[in-house]
Amino acid sequence: MNSSTAVARRLVNALVGAGVEDVVYCPGSRDAPLGYALADAETARWLRVHVRLDERSAGFVALGLSRASILEGLWRPAVVVTTSGTAVANLHPAVLEADASGVPLIVCSADRPHEMWQTGANQTTTQEGIYGTAPRFFGAIPAGYPADDRLDGLVFRAVTAASGALSADPGPVHLNVGFRDPLVPDKPWHCVAPQPRIVDNLVRTSTEVAMPSRTVVVAGDGAGRGAVTVAEEGCWPLLAEPTSGARVGDNALTDYQGVLGTDLADEVEAVLVFGHPTLSRPVTQLLANHPVTVVTDRCRWTDVAGGARVVPGSATVRSIARDEEWLARWKHADSPSFVTRKDEICAAIWADACRGEGPLLVLGASAVIRSFDRCAVPGQRGPVAIANRGLAGIDGTISTGVGLHMGLGMPVRVVVGDLTAAHDATALLRGAAERDVDVQAVVLNDAGGAIFAGLEHAAAPRPVLERFFLTPQQLDLEGLAKAVGASYRRVDTTDFLAEPVCGRSIVEVTLPRV
């Protein structure tokens, strides 16, 4: 068979053998050999293929699929396949988010053969190294590369690097594959099931860590329930972000930012950190001004002041002396008040999700997730809440929700502001041959970037604040919904929470302007 077909089939076979189950494919000519191979592999039920038109959205769909595997405890990377040229560059935001948040992701970009480089040939650019230092591994597969065990080994190395199985540092990987004409198979593929090659995570030794009685536990994004257990055993207040997976139980506070503005913050003797805290300046100041111990199984962790003690996730953490009064004082000072209508709506969405019967939550960046952080009341059970907090960008949020649904099969409610919705406007577009998804985008529309009204930029002259910071858009969400084939409704109450998330929908909540 021709070389491009042989390499594409062997590469797909190797990906499946290394544990890959989901591929997001973006149509093109140069990546057509991979498209044909993926179609055959899906027919053989080796993997699932999801076809997406917009590469920028596709990158975040793949990110969502990878996040779904993390929720299942598998840390299995999804693959996103693109053609050459600007298509590869459009994946950059998702690659950067995967790097910063430690989410496994594999980019497989098709490329022109080397002899076409630097010739001015159409759709030819320098793709090797295009993502800078973000990838955990880069593999160049030039046109004509042998379709044998060497290719298998390269792919296995890439999947292992993406999953963090040996490095404890999961993240994005880039495979750049050159293809020469012909790009169409000249022989049928008699698929033979690949031999599995999977590396399990390393087992790490245990450590005992003693903390002072006046400790506080900070649970950032992705912290997990370990933070809850440690806080309850130590009798410590738990400052848990909405996407920590730890905003639950009797020790978790609601408006911990407000409590950090009281004299109690001055009495803190130490801070125990789980996950990746990013949401509030008071927490940043807390981490900068107190002794910090970070509990992690990853090679990257949050250390604002640069002097944190780092211990493995298997460590046994105990209090030198339990102080129940310490916890009681923090809980007594936790008296949140709903300042805005947006806060009330976010609190209601959170409370509904805490019942355990609702959809998975994806929270948009900026003011939206901060409303949840101020007013989401911890219950005895917490929802599954996800956000792209690696770089905290507004792009790709709805697309991430689409990927999560496809990976888990659960309905997903994505809560975003109007600018975040505009930034990912095509996310709910569905190919006519693709299956529908159960994803609801709740758009909290306050006509602009509300977060800037709470920052120092609020002091700017109103015309400057309006045009350069709030940036309200002339976006017709009802018209957008009709254009992408989603249902639409405008609401003034949260009655929509009682209805199931079914199919693609946009719910617009009109709020007062900032």
Number of C-alpha atoms within 10 A of each C-alpha: 11 15 19 26 26 21 27 24 23 21 24 24 24 25 25 22 20 24 22 21 21 25 27 27 26 22 19 17 14 25 26 25 25 33 24 17 23 24 14 19 22 15 13 13 11 21 19 18 20 19 19 23 17 17 25 24 28 30 36 32 32 33 33 31 30 29 31 26 20 16 15 12 9 15 23 28 34 33 28 28 31 34 24 25 19 14 20 24 18 17 23 19 19 28 27 20 25 30 24 20 22 22 28 32 36 32 27 23 26 29 30 27 17 14 10 14 14 10 10 9 11 11 13 18 20 12 21 16 14 14 19 9 11 20 24 22 18 22 17 17 19 18 20 16 17 14 17 13 11 11 17 20 14 18 23 22 16 23 31 27 26 32 31 26 18 14 15 18 20 30 27 35 30 27 22 24 29 22 27 20 14 14 19 15 19 10 10 8 15 8 14 9 13 15 12 13 16 14 15 12 15 12 7 11 9 12 12 11 14 12 18 18 21 24 25 27 26 27 30 27 25 22 24 18 15 15 26 27 15 18 27 17 13 26 25 28 26 30 30 31 32 33 29 26 24 31 32 23 17 16 23 30 29 27 22 26 19 15 22 20 11 11 9 14 15 12 10 19 15 20 22 25 26 28 27 24 26 16 21 14 10 16 18 15 13 20 24 16 15 17 17 26 21 20 23 21 17 15 11 15 17 18 19 14 14 10 12 20 12 16 18 16 18 16 15 13 20 18 19 13 13 16 16 14 12 19 24 15 13 23 20 10 16 18 13 17 13 13 11 11 14 23 22 18 21 24 20 20 21 23 18 17 21 20 13 13 10 23 23 22 23 26 27 28 23 19 20 21 23 20 21 25 26 24 25 27 21 22 16 11 14 20 25 19 22 26 26 28 23 18 16 16 17 21 24 29 29 34 27 30 36 32 30 30 23 25 23 17 12 16 23 29 28 26 26 26 28 24 24 24 27 20 14 17 20 20 25 27 19 18 13 7 8 11 9 16 22 20 29 29 25 25 24 23 22 19 20 21 23 23 17 18 18 11 9 8 15 17 12 13 9 12 10 14 17 18 11 13 19 24 15 19 11 8 14 9 21 16 12 19 21 13 12 17 15 20 16 19 14 15 12 11 11 14 9 15 15 9 8 13 20 14 16 23 23 24 20 21 20 18 14 10 12 15
